[in-house]
């Protein structure tokens, strides 16, 4: 079972890491923007974290004789999610400084520009500026930045884990194919 968890976690992490590295050039070319970037980012997470379903199914079929409890599935899915999430955060830590060192500064500026255009109140805008300055300071801490990055992907993995656990607890959901 550990081998399956590790295998599917590494596959999921490799997919999401590769997609991070491949989408950064698209961002630099303006194909992915701050307006559509969240859609692109969460789509890559869902694609990679679909391995949770296949990992839980593999454990159910080969270690639990075709039947698995909901909470056992959740445990397996969460371990796969954790492996993929760590790889995602590591890929972020490697790719941003190496490929797009101006990315985070542009994120902050985009946030401020949006706040300025949406806020008629000077005090509200100044409060936003103060908040962004605080975020910038926090983001300089590599450990805190790593944790923040993990919190982007973990909720997606949790949702996919619970969906997979609910679907796969019944033998009728994608039953094992008997070989002749």
MOCORVEN-V886766 format. One record per helix or strand of 2 or more residues. SS is the DSSP state (H for helix, E for strand). FROM is the first residue (numbers start at 1). TO is the last residue. If there is no record, write none. Layout:
ss=SS from=FROM to=TO
ss=SS from=FROM to=TO
This chain:
ss=H from=2 to=28
ss=H from=37 to=49
ss=H from=51 to=63
ss=H from=70 to=99
ss=H from=103 to=118
ss=H from=122 to=139
ss=H from=142 to=168
